[in-house]
Amino acid sequence: MVKTPGRVVTGAHYGLRDWLIQRISAVFMVFYVALLTTVVFTLLPQNYDAWQSIFSHQWMRITTFLFLACLFWHAWVGIRNILMDYVHTTGIRLTLHILVIFSLLFYLVWSVDILWS
C-alpha cells in the first residue's frame, strides 16, 4: 500500500459556508418576493397611504428587515469573494472590504430607520 502525502490546503476556507449562506439567503429572498408580489396584487396599493398600511403590520416589517439582511449578507459574500479573487494587493483589498462592510451596515441601519419610523 502506497501512502500519498496529505493535501495542502490554502485560502480562507469559506467555501461550504459561503455556498450555504448564498443558497439559504437566496431561498428566503425568493420567498419574500413571492410574498410581496402576492400582497401587492391582492391589495393593489395606489397611493402612499396604501403602501404605508401594508408596511404598518409588524410581521411585514420584520419579514422585510429579514429580506434586507439576507440581501446585504448575500451581497457581502459575493463582493468579498470577488475582491479576494481579483484584487491581489492586500492593502487595497482590505480597504475595499472595510468600505463594503461599512456601506452594507449603514444600509442595514438605514433600513431599520425607514421600516420603523
C-alpha positions, 0 to 999 in steps of 0.5 A: 500500500502506497501512502500519498502525502496529505493535501495542502490546503490554502485560502480562507476556507469559506467555501461550504459556508459561503455556498450555504449562506448564498443558497439559504439567503437566496431561498428566503429572498425568493420567498419574500418576493413571492410574498410581496408580489402576492400582497401587492396584487391582492391589495393593489396599493395606489397611493402612499397611504396604501403602501404605508398600511401594508408596511404598518403590520409588524410581521411585514416589517420584520419579514422585510428587515429579514429580506434586507439582511439576507440581501446585504449578507448575500451581497457581502459574500459575493463582493468579498469573494470577488475582491479576494479573487481579483484584487491581489494587493492586500492593502487595497483589498482590505480597504475595499472590504472595510468600505463594503462592510461599512456601506452594507451596515449603514444600509442595514441601519438605514433600513431599520430607520425607514421600516420603523419610523 
